[in-house]
Amino acid sequence: MAKYRNESLGVVNVGGQFAAPKQTLEVDDKAPGLARMVKRGVLSKVGGRTAGAKPDGKAEKGGETQKAEQPQQNAAE
């Protein structure tokens, strides 16, 4: 059993349970149609961290800012 959130604008029926928009519900991972709804973006899994998540995004943002500023400085010279 895992928690899923309804990301659509309509009511969803999955595993015999209904979920209004932005509502979370606990569904069996083997419920019919669940994988299809997750793939389409109708439902998203809630809780837990993803494997690619970074704990602190400050270092990445700083690198992007520096890259964006360099071409502007070169154009001004």
N, C-alpha and C positions, 0 to 999 in steps of 0.2 A: 504494500500500500504506500502510495506517495501522494503528495499534495500537488494539485495543478490549478492554475488560475485561468479563467476565461478571459481572453484578450479581445474577443469579438464584441460586436454591438448587439448581438442577439442572445437568446437563451440557448444553452447547449445541454444535450442529454448524453451522458457518457456513463457506462456501467450501471444504468438504471437510476442515476442521480441527475438532478437538474442543477445548472449553475447559471445564475444571472450574470450580466456583464460585470467584469472586474471582481467577481466572487471566486473564492477558492473552495475546492472540495477535495476530499480524500478518495482516491480511486485506485482500484487494483491495477497494477502495471500490465496485466494481461487482458484488460477489458477490450472488447471488440471495438475497433475504430479509434482507439486512443492514439496509437502511433500515427495514424493518418491525420488526426486533428493537430497533433504536435508538429508534424511536418508542414502542414499548411499554415501554422501560426495562430490557429484558433485557440489552442491551449498552450501554456508554457509551464514548465516544471518550477515549483517554488521551493526555496530552502536549499541549503547546502551550497558549497562553492563549486564553480566549474574548474576543470583542470587548468585552463589557460588564464585564470584570473590572477591579476597582479595585486599584491597587498597595498602598494602605494603608487599612484599614477603621477606623482609630482616630477619625477626624473624624466619621464617620457614627455610630459608637457613642456618642460624646460628645453629639451632638445628640439622640439618642433618649433618653438618660439625663436630660438637662435637661427634655425635654418630659414625661417620666413623673413627674418630681419636682414640677413646677409645680402640678398639680391637688392633690397631697397637701398641699402647703404652704397652698394656698388653703382646703382643707377644715379644716385645723388652726386657722386664724385665725378 
